[in-house]
Amino acid sequence: MTTQLIYAQNKKITAEMELVAKDEGLAPEFVRQMVADGTVVIPANNGRSFHPVGIGQNMRTKTNANLGTSADELSPDEEILKLKAAVEAGADAIMDLSTGGDIPAIRREIIKNAAVPVGTVPMYQTACENMVQEKRLEDISAEDFFSVIEQHGREGVDFITVHCGVTREVIKRVENEGRLLDIVSRGGALLSKWMKYGGQENPLYEQYDRLLEIAREFDMTLSLGDGLRPGCLADATDRAQVQETIILGELAERARKAGVQVMIEGPGHMPLDQIEANIILMKRLTHNTPFYVLGPLVTDIAPGYDHITAAIGGAIAARAGADFLCVVTPAEHLRLPTVDDIRQGVIAARIAAHSADICKGVKGAMDRDNKMARARKTFDWDTQIKTSIYPPHAAEVRASSKPDDDSVCTMCSSLCAYKHGSVA
């Protein structure tokens, strides 16, 4: 089997590249060159068939929604409803982060129902399955890690988060730094505990070539996870975070040489004034590898509204060069999200992504806003609703308060500026 990257490096334009080029309004050869350079990835397992997306430079900023069960919430049917809500709201990809119930069965059902790229974190299944067997975390073997990763590839997973940069050296930096919240990544925390108890190096780092072989077999894009991302503002941009990113940049280069598509994950929680410099630094350290960020959340005190704090940070991050925004829902830090939480999170992330795309000059981004402006000037409500970020909600709000004059709305009624302020 070969990969999108190997095809691109050999000057072959694939059907997936053609579709991405059409969606983005770019020349297929231009897309091929960016894939070959590693500045764009097309996550598409060679065992699946769906409409792919491109993530990276010169592409529209993409969004990902996280789904998945927990030990306390075990409804596979609910996760399928979340999947459908995420895609209907415009998510470009989804990740199954299930940690409860029959994890492989849930994943297979999600893949079957998903018409978008599907990502996973294999470490979760590895830890959960072994704990069910009453194994201690430290009794998990390196073979267990790789066996689950291969299972995900074989079942059709398009991209996986793997915390390869959580090394013993980097863990020492966390300990010496004196973080307020230590390690907040589940994968990073589990791996660091496994390494500490066993006195061993991270197998995903130590046996990285083995990981590359598995990823290449299925054309499964590696999303090199930020296991040491900051979980609060106080821990942002510390030595451990930066050191991990340096390692991930080196691993990304090795992946590309092996013909494996790769992107890199970033923070996290971060003050507003650090975001732009942080993204520029991370892109520089990783040679413009596609960058996937969680937020960043710009304050720690907004539980219940973290889709807003993430959208603020996400807009700044994407403007500075981030390529892929992870959806944060209103339920973040409080509970497993509901279907509506997923919908609200996706819409907030898409607003952030589109706002950044206007500033980045992404083809067609500003055209949509101009279309909205013209529709408002001419009282074309159908076009206004269709052009909105989420038409069903715009239509519902419009219908909930009807004016006497259908051409206007109940905000200004007969005093509508568009009726009285024309200079034409």
N, C-alpha and C positions, 0 to 999 in steps of 0.2 A: 504494500500500500504506500501511496505517496501523500503529500500534504499540499494545501494551498500555497504555503511558502516555497516548497520545492518546485511546484509548477511555476510560480512567479519567478523564482531564481533562474529557471530554465526557459524564460521568456514565453511561457504558455499562459494564455488568457483562458481561464476556466468559465464555466457557466455561472458560477457563484460570483466571480469578478464582474461578469457582464451585468448581472442583476444589481449588484451594488453600484456599479457605474450609472446604470439607468436611474436608480433611486436617488442618487446624489447629484445627478446632472453633470457627471464628469466623463471624460473619455476612458474607455476600458483600459487602454495602455497606461494611462496615468494611474489608475487604481492598481494595475499589475505592478508598476514600478514601486508604489508605496508599500504594497505587500512584500515585495522582494527586499525592500530596505528595512522592513520590520517596523515601520511607522504606522502601519494599519494591519489589523487582524480581521479575519472573517471566521468567527467561531462556528464550525459546521462539521460535526462528527461525520466521517465517511460512511457510517451506517444509517444515517438519517436523511430524510428529504423534506425540506421546508424552504421558505423564502429567507435567505440569509441577510445579515446586516454587516456593514463595515464599521469598525471602531478605530478611531485614530485621527491623525492629522488630515485637515481639509474635509473631514466628514462632519455631518450633523452630530452634535453631542447626543450620545445615546443614554438611555436610562434602564436600570435593572431593578426589578421588584423581588424581594425575598419572601418566600413562602415556607411552609413546613410545620410539622407537628412538634410538640414537646411532650415530656413525660406527663404533664398535667392536662394537655389538650390533644386528644388522639383521634380526631375525625378526618379520615382521608377525603371524604366527600366535601368537607368544608375547604380543604386545600384546593380541590378542583374548582370550587366556586371562586376562591381567591385568584387562582390562575386566570380564569375567564374574566374576572373583574379587572385584573392588571392589564391584560392584553386589550380589553375593550377600552380602557382608559388611556391606552397608547404606550404601554411599556414596550421597550425594544427587546428585552430579554428577561428571563426569570431565573432565580436560583431556588433549588429545593434544599432547605437547611434542616430537614426533619431530624429530630433527636428522640422520637418516641414512636412506639408501635412497630409495625413491620416496615422498616425503612426501605428495603429494596422494592417491596410491592408498591409503596407510595410513590417512589421515584419512577418506577415503570409506568404507573398510571399517569403521572404528570407528563412524562416524555410523550406518551401516546396522545395526550390531549393538547400538547403545546405546538403551536405553529411558529414559535420563536425559539432562539437559542436557549438551551437549558444548562445551567451550571450547578455544581454541587461542591460540598466540602467533604471529601471522603473521610477525613479524620473523625468526623462526628459519628459516622457509621462504625468505624473501627473501634472507637471508645465505647459506644453504646452496646454493641454486640458482645464485646468482651466482658463488660460489666454485668450484662444479663447472665453470662456464664459464670458469674461470681469470680472472675479473674480480677486481680489487682491491676491498676493502670500500669504499674512497672513490669507486669508479666506479659504485656503485649509485646510481640516480636516485630522486628523489621519486616519479616515476611507477611505479617498481618496487615501492615500498612500498604504494601505493594499489591497484595492480593485484592484488597478492596478497590484500590485505584484502577486496577485492570478490569475489575467487574464493572465499574462505572463506565469505562471506555467501551467495553463490549456491549453494554446496554444502550449506548447512544448518547451519553452525556457530551455536550459540546465544549464546555470549559470547566476546569476544576480549580478551586483555590487550594494551593499547597504552600505551607509555611516553611519554605526551604531556608529562609534567612534567619530563623531562630536557632542560632548556634550557641555553643557553650561560651564562646568569647563574647557574644552580644549579650547573653544573659548576665554575665559579670558586669557589664556596663549598666544594666537595669539596677542591679543590686547596689552598685557604687553611686548611681545617680540619686537614689533616694526619692523615687516617684511617690506622688500622693496616692495614685490609684494602681500602681504596679502594672500588671499585665491584664488587659481587659478583653483581648481576643480569646475566644474559647479555644480555637485551635492552637494559638500561641501558648496559652496557659497549660493546656493538656500536654503539649510537647515539652515544655520547660520542666514540668513536674516529672514526666517520664525520663527525661535526660538526667535530672537531679537524682532520682532514686536509683537509676541504673548505672550512673556514672558513664553514660555513653553519649556520643555525638548524635545529632539529629540525623536519622537515616535518610531523610529526603534531601539533605545536603551532602552527606557522606556518600550516598549511592545515587547521586543526581543523574548520572549517565543511564542508570536503569530506569529512572523516571522518564527520561527523554525517549527511551526506546518504546515505552508503553504509549506515551503521548503521540509519538510519530506513527505508530501502528494504526491508531484510530483517528488521526488528525484531530486530536483533542487539545485545544488551546490551553496553555498553562497560565493561570492567573496567580502570579507569585504574591502570596498573601502577606499583609503587613501585620505579622503576629505581635509586633511591639508598637502598634499605633497608639497615640495618646488617647486616653479615655476621659480626660478632663482638660480644661484649658491650661491648668498649671503644669501639665506634663508635655505640652506641645513642643516640637522641634528640639528635643533633647538628644544627647549623644547616642543613646540606644536606637532611637528612631532613625537617625541619620546613618548610623553604622549599618543597620539592617538594610537600608535602601542602597548603600554602596554595594553590599553583597548581592542584593537582588539585581542590580544593574549588571554585575559581572555574570550572574547566572543567566540573565536574559540574553547576553551576548553568546554564551555557550549554547543556549537553546536554538538561536537563529542559525548558528553554524551547523547544528544537527538537523536543521530543516523543520524545527518545531515552532509553531506560532506561540507568542508569549505577550502578556501584558502584565502590568505591575499595579498592585493596590497601594493606596495611600491613606492618609488620616481622614477621619478621626474627629477629635474635638480640637478646636484651634481658634485663638482670638482673630478677629477680623483683620487686624493689621499685619498678621503673619502669613496669611493665606497665599497672596500673590508670590512673595519671595519663596515660600515653601514649595509651591508647585514648580516655579522656574528652576529651583535647585534640584528637585526630584527628577524633572525631565532632563536636566543637564547630566545628572549622575547616571541616568539610565539610557542616554543617547536617544532620547525622544521615543522610547518605547511607549505604546499606548498606556495611558494612566487612568486608573479606576479609583474613584474616591468615595468614601462613606461620609457624605455631607460636603465639607466639614461642618460640624455643629459649632455655632459661634457663641453659644452661651450654655452653661450647664443647668440653668434654673428654669427651664421651660418644659418639664414633663407634661404631656398632653398636647403640646404644640410643637414638638420637635420636627414635624414636617416643615414648619416655617423656619426654624433655626437652621435646618439643613439646607433649605432652599436658598436662604441668604448666602450661606457659605458656598453652596454648590454653584451659584451664579458667578461668584468671584473666582472660584477655582477653575471653572470651565473657561471663563474669560482669559485666565492666565495660562491655559493650556491643557487642563484636564479633559479627557475624552469620553469618560463613561461615569455617570452619576448613579450611585446606589440609592435607591429609594429609602427614605426614612419615614416611618408612619407616625401619626399622632400618639400611638401606643408605645413608641420606643421608650425603654427604661421602666415600663409599667406592667405590660402583659403581652401575650401573644396577640398580634393584630387580628382584627375582624376583617370581613370582606370590605366593609366601608372604609376601614382604616387603610387598607391596601389601595383602594381607589383614591382616597384623599392624598396619600403619599405619592402615588404616581403622578397625579396632576400637579402637585407642588414641584416635584422634580422636573417635570416637563416644562413648567414655566421658567424655572431656573435655567434649564438647558437652552431653551429658545432665546431667552434674554441674552445669554452669553453668545449664542450663534450670531445674533445681530451684530454684536461688537466685533466678533471674529471675522465677519464678512462671509459667512457660510452662504453658499449659493442658494437663493430663494428665500432666505430667512426674512429679510426686510420686506420682500414683496408681499408677504402675508399680512404684515402690519399695514402696509399701504392699502391693501385690498380692504381691510377693515375700516380704515379711515374714509375711503371713498364710499363704502356702504353706509357709514354713519351720516355722511354729508347728504346722501340721497334718500335717507330713511328706508334703506333696503334691509329690513329686519331679517329676512330669510338668509341673506348673505352674511349678515353679522353673526347670526347663530352658527351657520355652517363653518365660518372662518375661525370661530372661537376655539380655545385650547381644548374644551370639553363641551361640545354642542348640547348634549342632553341636559346638563345643568343650566346652561344659558337659556335654553328654551323653557325649562321649568320656572326659572326666576321671572322671565318675561311674562309668562302666562299667569303668574300668581298675583299680579297687580295690573289690571287692565285700565288704560286711560280712556277717556271719552273720545279723544282723537287718536285713532289707531296708528297714525304716522309718528307719534311721539311716545314718550314713556312717562310714568307718573313722578319721576324725579322733578322735571321742570314743567310738564304739561304744556300749556299754551305759551309759556315763556321760553320755550326751547331755543337755545342760542343758534341752532342750525337754521331755524326759521327766520330769525331776525338779524343774524350777524353776517349774512353773505355780502361780499364786496364785489361779486361778479356783475 
